[in-house]
Amino acid sequence: MKILIGLCAVSLTLALPVLAQEKHGSGKPEVGGGYIPKRGPAPVKPGHAAPRADHPVADKAGHPEAPHVHTNGQWVGHDTGKDDPHYHLDHPWEHGHFTGGIGKGHIWRLAGGGPGRFWFGGFYFNVAPFDVGLCAGWLWDTDQIVIYDDPDHVGWYLAYNVRLGTYAHVEYLGTS
């Protein structure tokens, strides 16, 4: 019995530093690092759209100065609402709708190109002109992305970069 009590005491002593760690000390990043959101952003509620002349800056020290998703599922920077002129298309869905699979269960590896035209799995897209600068760190031939529906901007999807945790508005251009 003394041995069992001794083992329990040693185990608790070794476990205390782990229990005392704060969440941010876990070594897991709050943005990116392989995290994939369960769902896309919620639509912006009428009257709650945030006007902006440029992209949001980092909401917290160490976070990207670009729209991004926290590992708790919060989409940062998707808040301008339906009337944002940066994402107006005269001919939404001009090339049809993306049918390759949307959301967490569909991870795509970029196969080439750049913001003006990129592809994966025989599907082609381009980044919204207003968002091109947001993709400066993307690796166009290796990064993994997940495509989400954009609930506010007709004709656009959101391409989420799994490595960086950032996203950009993209337009579907069709298949090869």
C-alpha positions, 0 to 999 in steps of 0.5 A: 500500500505504501508503494501505491501511495508513493507512486501516486504522489510521484505521479501527481508531482510530475503532473503539476507543471503540466496542469499549471501551464496556460493554454497559450503555453501549450506550443500550439499556435492560435492561427494556422499550424494545420488547424482547419475550421469546421465551417466557414464564417457566419453571414454578417448581420444587417447593420453590423458591417464594418466599413474598411478602406484596407485589410484588417491588421493583426488583431493580436500580437503574433497574428497575421496582418491579414484575414485569418481564422483562430484555432477556436473557429473565429473568422477574423476580418470577414465583417464588411457585409454584402455591400462591400464594393471590393467583392462585387462581380458583374457576372457572378458564377460566370464559370459555374459553381465549384463542385469539387468539395467544400469545407473541412472534409475537402483539403486540396494541395495547390498545384501551381500558378499564382494569385491571378490563376491557380489550380488544384485537382483540375479546378482553376481559381483566381484571387480577388484583386483586392486580396492579392496582397494577402497571399504573399506568403502562399506556396502556390505549388505545395500549400494545402487549402480548403474552400468555403462558401462566402455567405456575404459576397455572391460569386466568391469563395474563401480559400483558407490556407491550412499552413498559415491560417489566412484566407482570401476571396477567390473566384472559380474559373472552371475546370481543365 
